[in-house]
Amino acid sequence: MRLRQGLMWLITAATSLTIISVVTLIARRKKEEKIHRLPAIDSILIKKKERILQLYAKRRLIKAYDIALGFDPVGPKEREGDGKTPEGSYHIAYKNPRSQFHLSLKISYPSTKDRRNARLKKYAPGGDIMIHGLGKDYAHLGKTHTQRDWTLGCVAVTNEEIKEIYDAVSTGTKVDIKP
């Protein structure tokens, strides 16, 4: 009889712990989803001088992020290797889930105008301009990465921020980059 009561108590306790664990896990996941869930973004505005990236949905500002730019950010990108972040109107060309910088969003630079300007000056315009995170080697820097411009022309945010942006942005989303 005692053995049976002990077994019943043990089964009840184990079941209760399992239920508590599952409920806790579900609550954590819901909390994480709330942190990273933004509405569908239809435009991105990057203000180079202010070092800020803004996300918009239906003309309403949804969220803003501090950013780092190319290592020589003043002025428009003219050629490959100049360390400048482009200026102009672009769109998200594709999303890269396997980026060395955690996640990345390819900006459609160079535009026809950018290619024409580079050709006139006999330069290669460059490419592979992304909005990206920090990658695993530099994730520990967090927001301190914005204390200096360090990319080759890309726009950098933290890994947590690029995850949030990546999930809210679709291929084709408009990207305006202002001086």
N, C-alpha and C positions, 0 to 999 in steps of 0.2 A: 504494500500500500504506500509506504513512504517513498519507495523507489519510483512508483508511478507518479506520485505528486511532485517529486523532484524533477522527473523528466518533463512533466507538463509545465512546470515553472520554467525550466530551461528552454523549452520550445517557445513559450510565450515571450520570454525575455529576448531570445534571438530574433523572433518575428518583429518585436517592437523596435529593436535596434536597426533591423533592416529597413523598416518603414521610416524611421527617423533619418537614416542615412539617405534614402531615396528622396525624401521631402527636402532635406538640406541641399542635396545636389541640384534638384529642380529649382529651388529658390536662388542658388548661386548662378545658375545658367540664365535665369530670367533677369537677374540683376546685371550680368555681363551683357546680355542682349540689349537692355535699356541703355547701357553706356555707349554701345557701338551702333545703335540704330538711329539713323537720320532719315528724313524723307528723301525721296528720289531727287537728286540734284540735277538741275538743268543748265546751270552755268557756273563757271569758276572765274573769279577775278583775282589776278595776282598783281599787287602793287609793289614794284621793286623798291622804290625809295623807302616806303614804310616797312618793308620786309614782312608783308602779310599776304596770306592766301585766304580768300573769302568764298564760301559756298552759298549759292542761291538756289531757291526753289520758287518758281512762279514770282520772280522779281523780289522775293523777300529774303533778306540775309538770314541764313540758318546758323552759320558758325564761321569763326575766323581762327586762323592758326599763324603763329610766328614761324618764319621760314629762314633758311639759309639759301643763298644763291651761288652763282658762279664766282670764282675767286677774283674776277675783275668785272663787277656787275654794272658799272655805270655805262650807259649807252646800249644800243641794240647789238645783238650778235651779228657779226659780219662774216666770220670764217671759222673753220674748224680749228680748235685749240686756242681760241682767244679768251676763254674763261668767262665769256659773257652769257647771260641769260637772254634769250630772244625777247623782242617786243613786237606785239601785234595780235591779230586774231587767229586762233587756231582751234583745234578740237582734240578730244581724246581719240587717238588712232587705235590703240589696243591696250589691254590690261595684261600685266605680266605677274602671274602668281609665283613664279620661281626666280624672282629678281635677287641679285646679290645684295640688294638694299632692302630686303624683307619683302616688300611688294612694290610695284611701280606702275605708273600710268604714262604711256608714251604720248607726248604732245606732238602734233602733226607738223612740227618744224622739220625741214624748211618748206615754206609756202612757195608758190610760183614766184611771187615778188622777191622773196629771200634768195631764191636760186638765181633769178635774173640779176639782182644786185651783186651777188658773189661772182657771177660769170663776167660782168662788166669790169670788176676789179681783178679778175683772173685768180680768184680764190675758190677753194672748195668750201661750201657753206657749212659743212658739219651736219650733224644729225644726232639721233639718240638722245634727245632732250626729254627728260622724264620728271614727273613728280614722284618722289620716292622717299622711303624711310632711311634708317641708318644701317640696317643689316645687323647681324648678330655680333660682329666684332666691336661695333661702336654703340650698340643699344644702351649701354650703361651711361652714356653721355646725356641721354634724355634731352630736355630743353636747352641744356647748356651748349649744344651744338650750334645754336643760333647766334652765339657770341661773335662768330666771324663767318664770313662767306668762304666756303671750302669746296664746293662742287666744281665740276668742269663746265657748268652751264645749266645744270638741272636745278630743280626746286626741291629742297629737302625739308622734311618734317620728322617727328619721332616715329618709331615703329607703331606705337599705339594709334597715333594720329593717321598714319597712312592706312591702317586697317579700317578705321572709321570712314575715311574718305573713299577708299577703294570699294567698300561695300555699298556706298551711296551713289557712286558715279557709274555711268554706263559709257560704252564706246559711243562716240559721236557727241558727247557733252561739249558744249562750247567753252573755250578757254581764252580769256582776254588777258594779255600781259601788258601792263602799263609801266612807263618809266618810273 
